[in-house]
Amino acid sequence: MRHWLKAFRLRTLPLAFSSIGMGAILAASQGGFDLKIILLCLATTIVLQILSNLANDYGDTIHGADSVERVGPSRTVQDGQISLPQMKIAIIIACLLSLVLGLILVFSSGLSATAIYVFLGLGLVAIVAAVLYTNGKLPYGYMGLGDISVFVFFGLIGVLGTYYLQTKIVYWDMLLPAISCGLLTVAVLNINNIRDINSDKKAGKFSIPVRIGKSRAIIYHSTLLIIAFVCGAVYMYMHYESLQQLLLLLVVPLLYINGRAISTKPLDQLDPYLKQMALTNIAYVLVFGISLM
């Protein structure tokens, strides 16, 4: 069981909490909070995150990105703790569980027929995207498209979809907190890719840092953090009611610590800041919620 918990990469699961949490906060601020829908959204997203992690473990071993030269923590298939056939079965189970949870979520939300078809389509796309990130003949994660996928699913769809499932409506200004969540999640992936830049380059995995180089990837990282905070701050300004909303500034030191570390630490010391960035996502959403309420 220990090996499977390692394969699930529990430290990445806060990313699921942040996007669903932001959607819940926005709905609550509009009087549309639905606990049942939130719990189903959270369960579905967590299983999709685990599916992505398992598929990534499998795919990176097959394609050689997970090797002895890799700087980050070893992976379970790479180490032989879980065999390829075992991981393949686990991926299939996670796909089926994601599908079942998604169906329960959609049909429990009281959506119109059109909305049901849209969300079912999005769910199937999310499952396929989780598997094909590092698998198949043309894994899109090896083409530098992982950032876009993470931004869309953990930002736009995760936040706005959660809000819509509760309220059956969505407003354009909610793009701002959705964008902020998406960019902060991309920042987690970017730290991972900067850390693995050398092994990824040898394996032919052309992540953003491999494509633009470490120096530009650090600038890219700082840009993600700055734009994410600005989007949240602009939303707060647009909905300003009291000085309590200035509490959002509390997240600035956490963002600064992360950005500073990524720009100064050697590659073999970046791993703790991946976890710190994931937890910063949660802190951002919590402070955002307290400020808005």
Buried (B, 14 or more C-beta within 10 A) or exposed (E): EEBBEBBBBEBBBBBBBBBBBBBBBBBBBBEBBBEEBBEBBBBBBBBBBBBBBBBBBBBBBBBBBBBEEBBBEBBBBBBEBBEEEBBBEBBEEBBEBBBEBBBEBBEEBEBEEEBBEBBBEBBEBBBEBBBBBBBBEEBBBBEBBBBEBBBBBBBBBBBBBBBBBBBEEBEEEBBBBBBBBBBBBBBBBBBBBBBBBBBBBBBEBBBBBBEBEBEEBBEBBBEBBEBBBBBBBBBBEEEEEEEEBEBBEBBEEBBEBBBEBBEEBEBEEBBEBBBBBBBBBBBBBBBBBBBBE
